[in-house]
């Protein structure tokens, strides 16, 4: 059974940094597409960053470009999201996601249907002004 376990959320002031981690188990990590999504209260879930776990190509939402960095440790089957220069509008529950069926990873994954992903339980990020 595929499991995605996130950690690293918390509360920071605007301008601060956080690093999220997602440990994947029982998942064919290589050659797939994984990413980070977030959902704020009253809003739809949105894609933040994605990575091709085989080739390492990365994709970002315009709202986080230049501030967030997605990366991976293949040996540990772990995904990361380094978040710098955080803003109050970054406040949300952050979810790690992995495709159920392998796809060609691209920026389109940031709009991937919820039902076609495996999901972690989420980790809360709160940014105060």
DSSP file (Angstrom, degrees, kcal/mol; ACC not computed):
  #  RESIDUE AA STRUCTURE BP1 BP2  ACC     N-H-->O    O-->H-N    N-H-->O    O-->H-N    TCO  KAPPA ALPHA  PHI   PSI    X-CA   Y-CA   Z-CA
    1    1 A X              0   0    0      0, 0.0     2,-0.2     0, 0.0    26,-0.1   0.000 360.0 360.0 360.0 126.4    0.0    0.0    0.0
    2    2 A X        -     0   0    0     24,-0.1     2,-0.4    22,-0.1    24,-0.2  -0.437 360.0-173.2 -68.7 133.9    1.5    3.3   -1.1
    3    3 A X  E     -A   25   0A   0     22,-2.1    22,-2.4    -2,-0.2     2,-0.5  -0.997  13.4-171.5-130.9 135.4    2.1    5.8    1.8
    4    4 A X  E     -A   24   0A   0     -2,-0.4   117,-0.6   115,-0.4     2,-0.6  -0.992   9.5-171.0-122.9 121.8    3.2    9.4    1.6
    5    5 A X  E     -A   23   0A   0     18,-2.1    18,-2.5    -2,-0.5     2,-0.2  -0.942   4.9-160.5-122.2 114.3    4.1   11.0    4.9
    6    6 A X  E     +A   22   0A   0     -2,-0.6     2,-0.3    16,-0.2    16,-0.2  -0.556  15.4 164.7 -90.5 154.8    4.7   14.7    5.1
    7    7 A X  E     +A   21   0A   0     14,-2.0    14,-2.7    -2,-0.2   116,-0.1  -0.968  40.4  68.3-155.5 165.5    6.6   16.6    7.8
    8    8 A X        +     0   0    0     -2,-0.3    11,-0.4     1,-0.3   115,-0.0   0.389  59.0 134.8 105.5  -3.1    8.2   20.0    8.4
    9    9 A X        +     0   0    0     12,-0.1     2,-0.3     9,-0.1    -1,-0.3  -0.154  21.7 125.3 -69.9 173.7    5.2   22.3    8.5
   10   10 A X  E     -d  125   0B   0    114,-1.1   116,-2.6   113,-0.1     2,-0.5  -0.987  56.3 -60.5 165.8-167.0    4.9   25.0   11.1
   11   11 A X  E     +d  126   0B   0     -2,-0.3     2,-0.3   114,-0.2   116,-0.2  -0.934  49.9 161.6-113.7 130.5    4.3   28.7   11.9
   12   12 A X  E     -d  127   0B   0    114,-2.6   116,-2.5    -2,-0.5     2,-0.2  -0.923  36.7-106.5-138.9 164.2    6.7   31.3   10.7
   13   13 A X  E >   -d  128   0B   0     -2,-0.3     3,-2.3   114,-0.2   116,-0.2  -0.564  55.0 -77.3 -86.7 158.2    6.7   35.1   10.1
   14   14 A X  T 3  S+     0   0    0    114,-2.8    73,-0.2     1,-0.3    -1,-0.1  -0.262 121.7  30.7 -54.4 137.9    6.6   36.6    6.7
   15   15 A X  T 3  S+     0   0    0     71,-3.1    70,-0.6     1,-0.3    -1,-0.3   0.261  97.9 117.4  93.5 -10.8   10.0   36.4    5.1
   16   16 A X    <   -     0   0    0     -3,-2.3    70,-2.3    70,-0.2     2,-0.3  -0.097  56.3-124.7 -82.7-175.9   10.9   33.2    6.9
   17   17 A X        +     0   0    0     67,-0.2     2,-0.3    68,-0.2    67,-0.2  -0.931  20.4 179.9-132.7 152.4   11.7   29.7    5.5
   18   18 A X  E     - B   0  83A   0     65,-2.1    65,-3.3    -2,-0.3     2,-0.5  -0.977  15.8-146.9-144.7 154.2   10.4   26.2    6.0
   19   19 A X  E     - B   0  82A   0    -11,-0.4     2,-0.3    -2,-0.3    63,-0.2  -0.982  13.2-159.3-126.2 120.3   11.4   22.9    4.5
   20   20 A X  E     - B   0  81A   0     61,-2.6    61,-2.2    -2,-0.5     2,-0.3  -0.725   5.6-161.5 -95.7 146.6    8.8   20.2    3.9
   21   21 A X  E     -AB   7  80A   0    -14,-2.7   -14,-2.0    -2,-0.3     2,-0.4  -0.937   7.4-166.5-125.8 151.0    9.6   16.5    3.5
   22   22 A X  E     -AB   6  79A   0     57,-2.4    57,-2.7    -2,-0.3     2,-0.6  -0.923   7.1-159.1-139.5 112.2    7.6   13.7    2.0
   23   23 A X  E     -AB   5  78A   0    -18,-2.5   -18,-2.1    -2,-0.4     2,-0.4  -0.813  11.6-157.2 -93.9 123.9    8.7   10.1    2.6
   24   24 A X  E     -A    4   0A   0     53,-2.8     2,-0.3    -2,-0.6   -20,-0.2  -0.851  11.4-177.7-104.7 133.2    7.3    7.7    0.1
   25   25 A X  E     +A    3   0A   0    -22,-2.4   -22,-2.1    -2,-0.4     3,-0.1  -0.960  65.6  11.6-129.3 150.5    6.9    3.9    0.7
   26   26 A X  S    S+     0   0    0     -2,-0.3     2,-0.4     1,-0.2    -1,-0.1   0.823  97.9 124.8  56.6  34.4    5.7    1.1   -1.4
   27   27 A X  S    S-     0   0    0     -3,-0.1     2,-2.0   -24,-0.1    -1,-0.2  -0.978  73.0-121.4-127.6 136.6    5.8    3.5   -4.4
   28   28 A X        -     0   0    0     -2,-0.4    -3,-0.0     1,-0.2     0, 0.0  -0.552  40.7-179.6 -74.2  86.4    7.6    3.0   -7.7
   29   29 A X    >   +     0   0    0     -2,-2.0     3,-0.8    45,-0.1    -1,-0.2   0.863  48.5  77.6 -64.6 -42.1    9.6    6.2   -7.1
   30   30 A X  T 3  S+     0   0    0      1,-0.2    24,-0.2    -3,-0.2     3,-0.1  -0.394  98.1  15.8 -76.1 146.0   11.7    6.3  -10.2
   31   31 A X  T 3  S+     0   0    0      1,-0.2    -1,-0.2    -2,-0.1     2,-0.2   0.785 103.2 106.1  70.8  28.3   10.3    7.5  -13.5
   32   32 A X    <   -     0   0    0     -3,-0.8    21,-2.9    70,-0.1    22,-0.5  -0.705  69.3-108.7-129.2-178.1    7.2    9.1  -12.1
   33   33 A X  E     +E   52   0B   0     19,-0.2    66,-2.1    -2,-0.2     2,-0.3  -0.964  36.5 169.3-118.9 125.4    5.8   12.5  -11.4
   34   34 A X  E     +EF  51  98B   0     17,-2.2    17,-2.8    -2,-0.5     2,-0.3  -0.891   5.7 156.7-130.5 162.3    5.4   13.8   -7.8
   35   35 A X  E     -EF  50  97B   0     62,-2.3    62,-2.6    -2,-0.3     2,-0.4  -0.970  36.9 -98.5-167.2-178.6    4.6   17.2   -6.4
   36   36 A X  E     -EF  49  96B   0     13,-2.8    12,-3.0    -2,-0.3    13,-1.6  -0.974  31.6-179.4-120.0 132.3    3.4   19.5   -3.7
   37   37 A X  E     -EF  47  95B   0     58,-2.8    58,-3.4    -2,-0.4     2,-0.3  -0.851   8.0-157.6-122.8 161.5   -0.1   20.9   -3.7
   38   38 A X  E     -EF  46  94B   0      8,-2.6     8,-2.9    -2,-0.3     2,-0.4  -0.983   6.9-163.5-141.6 155.1   -1.7   23.2   -1.2
   39   39 A X  E     - F   0  93B   0     54,-2.2    54,-2.4    -2,-0.3     2,-0.2  -0.952   5.4-162.8-142.1 119.5   -5.2   24.1    0.0
   40   40 A X    >   -     0   0    0      4,-0.4     3,-2.3    -2,-0.4    52,-0.1  -0.653  46.1 -76.8 -94.0 156.1   -6.2   27.2    1.9
   41   41 A X  T 3  S+     0   0    0      1,-0.3    -1,-0.1    -2,-0.2     3,-0.1  -0.272 118.5   8.2 -54.7 129.9   -9.6   27.4    3.8
   42   42 A X  T 3  S+     0   0    0      1,-0.3     2,-0.3    -3,-0.1    -1,-0.3   0.505 113.0  99.9  78.9   3.9  -12.4   28.1    1.3
   43   43 A X  S <  S-     0   0    0     -3,-2.3    -1,-0.3     1,-0.0     2,-0.1  -0.809  75.6-102.9-121.3 162.0  -10.2   27.6   -1.7
   44   44 A X        -     0   0    0     -2,-0.3    -4,-0.4     1,-0.1     2,-0.2  -0.437  46.1 -93.5 -77.6 155.5   -9.5   24.8   -4.2
   45   45 A X        -     0   0    0     -6,-0.2     2,-0.4    -2,-0.1    -6,-0.2  -0.494  48.7-165.1 -67.1 137.1   -6.4   22.7   -4.0
   46   46 A X  E     -E   38   0B   0     -8,-2.9    -8,-2.6    -2,-0.2     2,-0.3  -0.959  21.4-113.0-129.7 145.8   -3.7   24.1   -6.2
   47   47 A X  E     +E   37   0B   0     63,-0.9   -10,-0.3    -2,-0.4    63,-0.1  -0.564  30.8 174.8 -75.5 137.5   -0.5   22.7   -7.5
   48   48 A X  E     -     0   0B   0    -12,-3.0    13,-2.5     1,-0.4     2,-0.3   0.786  61.7 -10.2-108.8 -49.8    2.7   24.4   -6.2
   49   49 A X  E     -EG  36  60B   0    -13,-1.6   -13,-2.8    11,-0.2    -1,-0.4  -0.993  56.4-167.9-155.7 149.1    5.6   22.4   -7.6
   50   50 A X  E     -EG  35  59B   0      9,-2.5     9,-2.3    -2,-0.3     2,-0.4  -0.955   2.2-164.3-139.3 157.5    6.3   19.2   -9.4
   51   51 A X  E     -EG  34  58B   0    -17,-2.8   -17,-2.2    -2,-0.3     2,-0.8  -0.999  24.6-128.7-144.5 140.2    9.3   17.1  -10.3
   52   52 A X  E  >  -E   33   0B   0      5,-2.6     4,-2.9    -2,-0.4   -19,-0.2  -0.805  22.6-155.6 -82.7 112.6   10.0   14.3  -12.7
   53   53 A X  T  4 S+     0   0    0    -21,-2.9    -1,-0.1    -2,-0.8   -20,-0.1   0.705  88.7  46.3 -70.0 -17.5   11.5   11.7  -10.4
   54   54 A X  T  4 S+     0   0    0    -22,-0.5    -1,-0.2   -24,-0.2   -21,-0.1   0.930 128.0  20.2 -85.6 -53.1   13.4   10.1  -13.2
   55   55 A X  T  4 S-     0   0    0      2,-0.1    -2,-0.2   -25,-0.0    -1,-0.0   0.666  94.8-127.6 -93.9 -18.3   14.9   13.0  -15.0
   56   56 A X     <  +     0   0    0     -4,-2.9    -3,-0.1     1,-0.3    16,-0.0   0.494  50.2 155.1  86.2   2.8   14.7   15.7  -12.3
   57   57 A X        -     0   0    0     -5,-0.1    -5,-2.6    -6,-0.1     2,-0.3  -0.380  28.2-152.0 -63.9 143.7   12.9   18.3  -14.3
   58   58 A X  E     -G   51   0B   0     -7,-0.2     2,-0.3    -2,-0.0    -7,-0.2  -0.864  13.7-167.7-123.1 154.9   11.0   20.7  -12.1
   59   59 A X  E     -G   50   0B   0     -9,-2.3    -9,-2.5    -2,-0.3     2,-0.3  -0.994   7.6-168.6-142.2 142.5    7.9   22.8  -12.6
   60   60 A X  E     -G   49   0B   0     -2,-0.3   -11,-0.2   -11,-0.2     2,-0.2  -0.960  26.4-113.0-136.1 149.3    6.4   25.6  -10.5
   61   61 A X    >>  -     0   0    0    -13,-2.5     3,-1.7    -2,-0.3     4,-1.0  -0.519  37.1-117.3 -70.0 148.0    3.3   27.7  -10.1
   62   62 A X  T 34 S+     0   0    0      1,-0.3     3,-0.4     2,-0.2    -1,-0.1   0.834 111.6  64.7 -57.7 -32.2    3.9   31.3  -11.0
   63   63 A X  T 34 S+     0   0    0      1,-0.2    -1,-0.3     3,-0.0   -15,-0.1   0.675 112.6  31.4 -68.6 -16.5    3.0   32.3   -7.4
   64   64 A X  T X> S+     0   0    0     -3,-1.7     3,-2.3   -16,-0.2     4,-2.3   0.451  82.6 129.5-120.8  -3.2    6.0   30.5   -6.0
   65   65 A X  T 3< S+     0   0    0     -4,-1.0     4,-0.1    -3,-0.4   -16,-0.0  -0.277  80.6  15.5 -56.7 134.5    8.7   30.7   -8.7
   66   66 A X  T 34 S+     0   0    0      2,-0.4    -1,-0.3     1,-0.1     3,-0.1   0.286 126.1  59.5  85.2 -11.2   12.0   32.0   -7.4
   67   67 A X  T <4 S+     0   0    0     -3,-2.3    17,-2.1     1,-0.2     2,-0.3   0.708  97.8  52.2-115.4 -36.1   10.9   31.3   -3.8
   68   68 A X  E  <  -C   83   0A   0     -4,-2.3    -2,-0.4    15,-0.2     2,-0.4  -0.792  59.7-166.2-107.5 147.3   10.2   27.6   -3.6
   69   69 A X  E     -C   82   0A   0     13,-2.4    13,-3.0    -2,-0.3     2,-0.4  -0.984   5.9-156.4-134.6 124.1   12.4   24.7   -4.7
   70   70 A X  E     +C   81   0A   0     -2,-0.4     2,-0.3    11,-0.2    11,-0.2  -0.799  25.4 159.3 -95.9 140.0   11.3   21.1   -5.1
   71   71 A X  E     -C   80   0A   0      9,-1.6     9,-2.8    -2,-0.4     2,-0.3  -0.919  21.8-145.3-150.6 174.6   14.0   18.4   -4.8
   72   72 A X  E     -C   79   0A   0     -2,-0.3     2,-0.5     7,-0.2     7,-0.2  -0.978  14.1-147.9-146.1 155.8   14.3   14.7   -4.2
   73   73 A X  E >>> -C   78   0A   0      5,-2.6     5,-1.8    -2,-0.3     3,-0.8  -0.912  15.9-170.2-122.1  99.8   16.6   12.2   -2.6
   74   74 A X  G >45S+     0   0    0     -2,-0.5     3,-0.7     1,-0.3    -1,-0.1   0.854  83.7  58.1 -61.8 -35.5   16.2    9.0   -4.7
   75   75 A X  G 345S+     0   0    0      1,-0.2    -1,-0.3    -3,-0.1    -2,-0.0   0.820 116.1  35.3 -65.2 -29.2   18.1    6.9   -2.3
   76   76 A X  G <45S-     0   0    0     -3,-0.8    -1,-0.2     2,-0.2   -52,-0.2   0.397 102.7-127.6-103.8   2.0   15.7    7.8    0.5
   77   77 A X  T <<5 +     0   0    0     -3,-0.7   -53,-2.8    -4,-0.7     2,-0.4   0.925  63.3 142.9  49.0  47.4   12.5    7.9   -1.7
   78   78 A X  E   < -BC  23  73A   0     -5,-1.8    -5,-2.6   -55,-0.2     2,-0.3  -0.958  41.1-156.1-127.4 137.7   12.0   11.4   -0.2
   79   79 A X  E     -BC  22  72A   0    -57,-2.7   -57,-2.4    -2,-0.4     2,-0.3  -0.838  13.9-163.5-108.2 145.5   10.6   14.5   -1.7
   80   80 A X  E     -BC  21  71A   0     -9,-2.8    -9,-1.6    -2,-0.3     2,-0.4  -0.913  15.5-162.7-128.9 156.0   11.4   18.0   -0.4
   81   81 A X  E     -BC  20  70A   0    -61,-2.2   -61,-2.6    -2,-0.3     2,-0.6  -0.881   9.8-162.1-137.3 107.5   10.0   21.5   -0.7
   82   82 A X  E     -BC  19  69A   0    -13,-3.0   -13,-2.4    -2,-0.4     2,-0.6  -0.792  11.0-166.2 -87.8 122.8   12.2   24.3    0.4
   83   83 A X  E     +BC  18  68A   0    -65,-3.3   -65,-2.1    -2,-0.6     2,-0.3  -0.942  11.0 173.4-118.0 115.3   10.1   27.4    0.9
   84   84 A X        +     0   0    0    -17,-2.1   -67,-0.2    -2,-0.6   -68,-0.2  -0.735  59.5  23.6-114.7 164.9   11.9   30.8    1.3
   85   85 A X  S    S-     0   0    0    -70,-0.6    -1,-0.2    -2,-0.3   -68,-0.2   0.895  84.8-160.3  48.2  47.8   10.6   34.4    1.5
   86   86 A X        -     0   0    0    -70,-2.3   -71,-3.1    -3,-0.2     2,-0.3  -0.246   7.3-158.1 -64.3 145.9    7.3   33.1    2.8
   87   87 A X    >   -     0   0    0    -73,-0.2     3,-2.2   -72,-0.1     4,-0.3  -0.838  31.3-110.3-120.2 156.9    4.2   35.3    2.5
   88   88 A X  G >  S+     0   0    0     -2,-0.3     3,-1.8     1,-0.3    39,-0.4   0.843 117.5  63.3 -56.0 -32.0    0.9   35.3    4.5
   89   89 A X  G 3  S+     0   0    0      1,-0.3    -1,-0.3   -49,-0.0   -49,-0.0   0.571  88.9  69.2 -72.1  -6.3   -0.8   34.1    1.3
   90   90 A X  G <  S+     0   0    0     -3,-2.2    -1,-0.3     2,-0.0     2,-0.2   0.530  70.9 120.9 -82.6  -7.0    1.3   30.9    1.4
   91   91 A X    <   +     0   0    0     -3,-1.8     2,-0.3    -4,-0.3    35,-0.2  -0.408  41.0 106.0 -61.1 123.6   -0.7   29.9    4.4
   92   92 A X  E    S- H   0 125B   0     33,-2.0    33,-2.6    -2,-0.2     2,-0.5  -0.970  76.2 -78.3-177.8 170.7   -2.4   26.5    3.6
   93   93 A X  E     -FH  39 124B   0    -54,-2.4   -54,-2.2    -2,-0.3     2,-0.5  -0.848  48.8-146.9 -86.3 128.3   -2.3   22.8    4.2
   94   94 A X  E     -FH  38 123B   0     29,-2.9    29,-2.2    -2,-0.5     2,-0.4  -0.853  14.0-165.9-104.3 131.8    0.4   21.4    2.0
   95   95 A X  E     -F   37   0B   0    -58,-3.4   -58,-2.8    -2,-0.5     2,-0.3  -0.931  15.6-139.4-120.7 137.8    0.0   17.9    0.5
   96   96 A X  E     -F   36   0B   0     -2,-0.4    24,-1.9   -60,-0.2     2,-0.3  -0.744  28.8-171.4 -86.9 141.7    2.5   15.6   -1.1
   97   97 A X  E     -FI  35 119B   0    -62,-2.6   -62,-2.3    -2,-0.3     2,-0.3  -0.971  15.6-173.6-138.4 152.0    1.2   13.8   -4.2
   98   98 A X  E     -FI  34 118B   0     20,-1.7    20,-3.4    -2,-0.3   -64,-0.2  -0.995  34.1-105.6-144.5 138.6    2.3   11.1   -6.5
   99   99 A X  E     - I   0 117B   0    -66,-2.1    18,-0.2    -2,-0.3     3,-0.1  -0.320  15.9-148.6 -65.0 144.5    0.7    9.9   -9.7
  100  100 A X  S    S+     0   0    0     16,-2.2     2,-0.4     1,-0.2    -1,-0.1   0.854  90.1  33.1 -78.0 -37.5   -1.1    6.5   -9.6
  101  101 A X  S    S-     0   0    0     15,-0.5    -1,-0.2    -3,-0.0    15,-0.0  -0.982 102.2-101.9-122.2 129.7   -0.3    5.7  -13.2
  102  102 A X        +     0   0    0     -2,-0.4     2,-0.3    -3,-0.1   -70,-0.1  -0.164  47.2 174.4 -54.2 138.4    3.0    6.9  -14.7
  103  103 A X        -     0   0    0    -72,-0.1     2,-0.8    -4,-0.0    -4,-0.1  -0.861  44.2 -89.0-133.9 168.5    2.7    9.9  -17.0
  104  104 A X        -     0   0    0     -2,-0.3     2,-0.1   -52,-0.0   -72,-0.1  -0.768  54.7-127.2 -78.9 113.8    5.1   12.2  -18.8
  105  105 A X        +     0   0    0     -2,-0.8     2,-0.3   -73,-0.1   -53,-0.1  -0.403  47.6 141.0 -70.9 135.5    5.8   14.7  -16.2
  106  106 A X    >   -     0   0    0     -2,-0.1     3,-1.9   -55,-0.1     4,-0.2  -0.910  68.4 -79.0-155.8-178.8    5.2   18.4  -17.1
  107  107 A X  G >  S+     0   0    0      1,-0.3     3,-1.6    -2,-0.3     4,-0.2   0.735 118.3  75.3 -63.2 -20.1    3.9   21.6  -15.8
  108  108 A X  G >  S+     0   0    0      1,-0.3     3,-1.9     2,-0.2    -1,-0.3   0.713  76.5  76.8 -63.5 -19.6    0.4   20.3  -16.5
  109  109 A X  G X  S+     0   0    0     -3,-1.9     3,-1.8     1,-0.3    -1,-0.3   0.773  79.2  70.9 -63.2 -23.7    0.8   18.0  -13.5
  110  110 A X  G <  S+     0   0    0     -3,-1.6   -63,-0.9     1,-0.3    -1,-0.3   0.667 103.8  41.8 -66.8 -14.2    0.1   21.1  -11.3
  111  111 A X  G <  S+     0   0    0     -3,-1.9    -1,-0.3    -4,-0.2    -2,-0.2   0.075  86.5 141.9-115.1  21.8   -3.5   20.9  -12.6
  112  112 A X    <   -     0   0    0     -3,-1.8     5,-0.1     1,-0.1    -3,-0.1  -0.375  61.2 -97.2 -69.2 140.0   -3.8   17.1  -12.3
  113  113 A X    >   -     0   0    0      1,-0.1     3,-1.4    -2,-0.1     4,-0.2  -0.264  25.5-128.8 -58.6 139.8   -7.1   15.7  -11.1
  114  114 A X  G >  S+     0   0    0      1,-0.3     3,-1.5     2,-0.2    -1,-0.1   0.871 105.4  59.0 -55.1 -40.7   -7.2   14.9   -7.4
  115  115 A X  G 3  S+     0   0    0      1,-0.3    -1,-0.3   -15,-0.0    -2,-0.1   0.658  97.7  60.1 -69.4 -15.5   -8.5   11.4   -8.0
  116  116 A X  G <  S+     0   0    0     -3,-1.4   -16,-2.2     2,-0.1   -15,-0.5   0.348  97.8  73.7 -96.1   6.8   -5.5   10.4  -10.1
  117  117 A X  E <  S-I   99   0B   0     -3,-1.5     2,-0.3   -18,-0.2   -18,-0.2  -0.820  74.6-127.8-115.2 154.9   -3.0   11.0   -7.3
  118  118 A X  E     -I   98   0B   0    -20,-3.4   -20,-1.7    -2,-0.3     2,-0.4  -0.771  38.2-154.3 -85.8 149.0   -1.9    9.3   -4.2
  119  119 A X  E     -I   97   0B   0     -2,-0.3  -115,-0.4   -22,-0.2   -22,-0.2  -0.953  12.9-137.9-130.7 147.6   -2.0   11.8   -1.3
  120  120 A X        -     0   0    0    -24,-1.9  -115,-0.2    -2,-0.4     3,-0.1  -0.316  38.9-101.6 -84.2-178.7   -0.3   12.3    2.0
  121  121 A X        -     0   0    0   -117,-0.6  -116,-0.1     1,-0.1   -26,-0.1   0.652  63.6-117.9 -82.5 -15.2   -2.2   13.5    5.1
  122  122 A X        -     0   0    0    -26,-0.1     2,-0.4     1,-0.1   -27,-0.2   0.072  15.4-126.5  96.8 152.4   -1.0   17.1    4.7
  123  123 A X  E     - H   0  94B   0    -29,-2.2   -29,-2.9  -116,-0.1     2,-0.3  -0.996  25.0-121.5-138.4 134.0    1.1   19.4    6.9
  124  124 A X  E     - H   0  93B   0     -2,-0.4  -114,-1.1   -31,-0.2     2,-0.5  -0.542  21.9-170.0 -82.3 134.5    0.0   22.9    7.9
  125  125 A X  E     -dH  10  92B   0    -33,-2.6   -33,-2.0    -2,-0.3     2,-0.5  -0.992   5.5-176.1-121.4 124.3    2.0   25.9    7.0
  126  126 A X  E     -d   11   0B   0   -116,-2.6  -114,-2.6    -2,-0.5     2,-0.5  -0.981   4.5-170.2-124.9 124.1    1.1   29.2    8.6
  127  127 A X  E     -d   12   0B   0     -2,-0.5     2,-0.3   -39,-0.4  -114,-0.2  -0.956   8.1-159.8-117.3 121.2    2.8   32.5    7.7
  128  128 A X  E      d   13   0B   0   -116,-2.5  -114,-2.8    -2,-0.5   -40,-0.0  -0.725 360.0 360.0-101.7 149.4    2.0   35.6    9.9
  129  129 A X              0   0    0     -2,-0.3    -1,-0.1  -116,-0.2  -116,-0.1   0.461 360.0 360.0 -87.7 360.0    2.6   39.1    8.8
